[in-house]
Amino acid sequence: MSPTVYSPPVATYTALATITLAGSASDVTFSSIPATYRDLILVATGKSTSGLQDQGINFNADGTNTNYDCVIMWGNGSTYNSTTSTWLIDYYGSVTTDNTAATILQIMDYSATDKHKTYLSRSNRAASGVDAIAGRWSNTAAITSIKYFLIGGTLAAGTTVSLYGIEA
């Protein structure tokens, strides 16, 4: 009798939308997100129009930072630390006028209506370091829109934000 080999299911990424800014903008918003996937992945690369800016998100136009909380871990090869915050999806992934940051945000079970939504974010800026963030949106509504923005800043032309749905 030969042993049974486990084959995990293969997740399929489906491109839902990509937005590349032709000019500066206060945010990028994806709306009318279909509830047909298990998870969502948001990939952002861009710069700010003025100095170092942290990246933020909100779901379903919920701009109340008391509904979001996260744990941030970061390091740069010689220093490391952690803290808590609201809205953030980066720390070392902060964007600047001269360095493009790369951020990947995964939102689990985004369409479930029986639990709070959780997310994981990974960001980096080559000149500074890397970070990982685990966060929660304390709402049981299905996520139908995502707003990506800079906290206290403006996204520069050329910023690209893509949204993917993941099938189980």
Buried (B, 14 or more C-beta within 10 A) or exposed (E): EEEEEEEEEEEEEEEBEEBEBEEBBEBBBBEEBEEEBBBBBBBBBBBBBEEBBBBBBBBBEBEEBEBBBBEBBBBBEEEEEEEEBBBBBBBBBBBBEEBBBBBBBBBBBBBBEEEEBBBBBBBBBEEBBBBBBEBBBEBEBBBBBBBBBBBEBBBBEBBBBBBBBBEE
